[in-house]
């Protein structure tokens, strides 16, 4: 079973997410909280594989919790929960090593798939928020040229793969789009991340956006 911790200060949001995840059959919500200050202790106690963490909470926020989680010896994969009002918090969450961004009203099947991908060590970027996340992080021409230099080192196929990563696609979806096996896509993704110096798919998507590979 994939063990998940939910941290959000809205009871209704937590209840909805928990109901969706529990219906999957292979995901267990082992703990939940409404305050970022409780996250690290709950992680130590329950050892979840994945933490879904509200980026803004009324008390200690998700960024403070993420900062403390990254100090653990074996931290879980963390995806930030957000809404359409993407702001400066997103940039800091990415810098701190968040493995993804999900909308609180993500479609149930997409939420389950995202948690499974995270549990396997992947990163997720909800297509519904991808363009706004990337736009919030982009810093116009100052960062465009370094990104373009990174993209120049990629082959044509690697650029295609990176473009689809930037659209929030999973390995399976990229394989279907490019008529490649999932194993082949995984190899391309690893090569792309290595060449551009990205630690996860969200950072890779940012490079693609800044370099003009995706709009």
KOLVOLUM-866276 format. One line per 8 residues: number of its first residue (from 0); for each residue x, y, z of C-alpha. Coordinates in Angstrom, 2 decimals, decimal comma. Each point is the difference from the previous one (the first is absolute). Example, Ala and Ser with C-alpha at 12.3 -4.5 7.8 and 13.67 -1.06 7.14 Angstrom:
BEGIN
0	12,30:-4,50:7,80 ~ 1,37:3,44:-0,66
//
This chain:
BEGIN
0	0,00:0,00:0,00 ~ 1,10:3,56:-0,74 ~ -0,12:2,00:3,23 ~ -1,07:3,64:-0,26 ~ -0,06:2,93:2,43 ~ -2,48:2,81:-0,70 ~ 0,74:3,49:1,33 ~ -2,62:2,66:-0,75
8	-1,83:2,42:2,26 ~ -3,34:-0,50:-1,75 ~ -1,93:-2,96:1,40 ~ -2,06:-0,34:-3,16 ~ 3,08:-0,20:-2,21 ~ 1,60:-2,66:2,17 ~ -3,20:-2,03:0,10 ~ -0,37:0,10:-3,76
16	3,60:-0,95:-0,68 ~ -0,13:-2,81:2,56 ~ -3,17:-1,46:-1,51 ~ 1,55:0,02:-3,50 ~ 3,29:-1,55:1,09 ~ -1,58:-2,70:2,16 ~ -2,22:-1,07:-2,89 ~ 3,09:-0,88:-2,07
24	0,62:-3,28:1,79 ~ 3,77:0,43:0,27 ~ 0,28:3,33:1,84 ~ -0,43:0,47:3,75 ~ -0,32:3,38:1,71 ~ 1,99:-0,69:3,15 ~ -0,24:3,48:1,55 ~ -1,38:3,49:-0,55
32	0,40:3,41:1,58 ~ -1,05:3,62:-0,42 ~ 3,24:1,64:1,14 ~ 3,42:-0,11:-1,63 ~ 1,72:-0,20:3,38 ~ -1,37:-3,54:0,46 ~ 1,28:-1,41:-3,29 ~ 3,53:-1,05:0,96
40	-1,13:-1,81:3,16 ~ -2,72:-1,85:-1,93 ~ 2,51:-0,97:-2,68 ~ 2,35:-1,39:2,64 ~ -2,85:-1,91:1,64 ~ -1,72:-1,43:-3,09 ~ 2,79:-0,04:-2,66 ~ -2,23:0,92:-2,97
48	1,31:-0,45:-3,52 ~ -1,76:3,17:-1,20 ~ -1,01:3,27:1,66 ~ -2,66:2,21:-1,56 ~ 0,72:3,39:1,53 ~ -2,09:3,15:-0,21 ~ 2,31:2,79:-1,12 ~ -1,80:2,50:2,24
56	-1,60:-0,71:3,37 ~ -1,33:2,28:2,71 ~ 2,61:-1,04:2,57 ~ 3,44:-1,33:-1,05 ~ -0,05:-0,13:-3,79 ~ 1,03:-2,71:-2,42 ~ 3,32:1,63:-0,82 ~ 1,16:-0,14:3,61
64	-1,01:-3,66:0,15 ~ 1,73:-0,77:-3,31 ~ 3,19:1,68:1,20 ~ 0,05:-2,26:3,09 ~ -0,89:-3,12:-1,99 ~ 2,99:0,49:-2,30 ~ 2,24:-0,19:3,07 ~ -1,09:-3,58:0,75
72	2,34:-2,85:-0,90 ~ -2,57:-1,71:-2,22 ~ -2,71:2,54:-0,80 ~ -3,23:-1,00:-1,75 ~ -1,00:1,29:-3,40 ~ -1,91:3,27:0,41 ~ -2,55:1,55:-2,34 ~ -1,36:3,44:0,79
80	-3,74:0,54:-0,09 ~ -0,98:3,31:-1,54 ~ -2,78:1,90:-1,73 ~ 0,02:2,12:-3,15 ~ 1,32:3,04:1,88 ~ 3,62:-1,08:-0,43 ~ 2,40:2,42:1,66 ~ 3,52:0,48:1,31
88	-0,31:-3,00:2,32 ~ 0,30:-2,31:-3,00 ~ 3,53:1,13:-0,82 ~ 1,16:-0,66:3,54 ~ -1,68:-3,42:0,09 ~ 1,82:-1,00:-3,17 ~ 3,32:1,21:1,42 ~ -0,61:-2,05:3,12
96	-0,44:-3,16:-2,02 ~ -3,76:-0,49:-0,41 ~ -0,65:-2,88:-2,38 ~ -3,15:1,46:-1,47 ~ -2,98:2,30:0,07 ~ -3,61:-1,19:0,01 ~ -3,27:1,89:-0,09 ~ -2,29:-0,68:2,93
104	-2,80:-0,85:-2,43 ~ 2,11:-2,35:-2,15 ~ -2,05:-2,70:-1,73 ~ -0,14:-3,16:2,17 ~ 1,73:-2,29:-2,50 ~ 2,73:2,56:-0,56 ~ 0,54:0,44:3,76 ~ 0,37:-3,75:0,51
112	2,42:-0,26:-2,92 ~ 2,03:2,92:1,35 ~ 0,36:-1,62:3,44 ~ 1,09:-3,26:-1,60 ~ 2,59:1,83:-2,11 ~ 1,28:1,85:3,06 ~ 0,30:-3,25:1,97 ~ 2,24:-1,36:-2,75
120	2,29:3,00:0,32 ~ -1,46:2,04:-2,84 ~ -1,20:3,59:-0,07 ~ -3,37:1,38:-1,07 ~ -1,25:3,26:-1,43 ~ -3,75:0,24:-0,37 ~ -0,81:1,03:-3,60 ~ -2,66:2,32:1,40
128	2,58:2,06:1,85 ~ 3,15:-0,65:-2,06 ~ -0,04:3,18:-2,08 ~ -0,74:2,20:3,02 ~ 2,70:-1,63:2,11 ~ 2,57:0,40:-2,73 ~ -1,07:3,56:-0,77 ~ 0,30:0,88:3,69
136	3,54:-1,38:0,08 ~ 1,27:1,40:-3,29 ~ 2,04:3,19:0,20 ~ -0,15:1,23:-3,59 ~ 3,18:0,46:-2,06 ~ 2,43:-0,18:2,93 ~ -0,56:-3,73:0,30 ~ -0,94:-0,74:-3,61
144	3,50:-0,11:-1,47 ~ 1,45:-2,49:2,55 ~ -3,04:-2,23:-0,58 ~ 0,44:0,18:-3,77 ~ 3,62:-1,10:0,39 ~ -1,13:-3,03:1,98 ~ -2,59:-0,88:-2,64 ~ 2,64:0,23:-2,74
152	1,76:-3,01:1,54 ~ -3,06:-2,21:-0,52 ~ -0,78:-2,15:-3,02 ~ -3,21:0,59:-1,94 ~ -1,68:-2,95:1,71 ~ 1,14:1,15:3,44 ~ -1,48:3,42:-0,69 ~ -3,31:-1,66:-0,92
160	0,04:-1,94:3,25 ~ 0,83:3,12:2,00 ~ -2,81:1,90:-1,67 ~ -2,48:-2,66:1,07 ~ 1,43:-0,07:3,53 ~ -0,71:3,74:0,06 ~ -3,62:-0,72:-0,87 ~ -0,32:-2,18:3,10
168	-0,04:-3,36:-1,79 ~ 1,01:-3,24:1,72 ~ 2,46:-2,46:-1,59 ~ -2,90:-2,12:-1,23 ~ -1,70:3,01:-1,61 ~ 3,25:1,12:-1,64 ~ 0,52:-3,51:-1,35 ~ -3,48:-0,01:-1,52
176	0,52:3,43:-1,55 ~ 3,38:-0,90:-1,53 ~ -0,70:-3,69:-0,68 ~ 2,76:-1,12:2,36 ~ 0,05:-2,62:2,76 ~ -0,22:1,27:3,56 ~ 3,47:-1,43:0,69 ~ 1,43:1,95:-2,94
184	-1,67:3,18:1,24 ~ 1,45:-0,57:3,46 ~ 3,45:-0,13:-1,55 ~ -0,58:3,23:-1,90 ~ -1,32:1,73:3,12 ~ 3,08:-1,03:1,99 ~ 2,27:1,24:-2,78 ~ -1,83:3,32:-0,26
192	0,10:0,63:3,76 ~ 3,72:-0,75:0,04 ~ 0,84:2,26:-2,94 ~ -1,90:3,02:1,30 ~ 0,93:-0,53:3,66 ~ -3,56:-0,38:1,26 ~ -0,72:-2,07:3,10 ~ -3,62:-0,68:-0,91
200	-2,62:0,47:-2,71 ~ -1,26:3,32:1,37 ~ 3,45:1,56:-0,30 ~ 0,30:-1,50:-3,49 ~ -3,31:1,56:-0,98 ~ 1,26:3,36:1,24 ~ 3,05:-0,23:-2,27 ~ -2,28:-0,87:-2,93
208	-2,22:2,98:0,73 ~ 2,82:2,48:0,48 ~ 1,74:-1,20:-3,16 ~ -3,12:0,50:-2,09 ~ -0,57:-3,71:-0,67 ~ -3,56:0,24:1,28 ~ -2,36:2,96:0,18
//
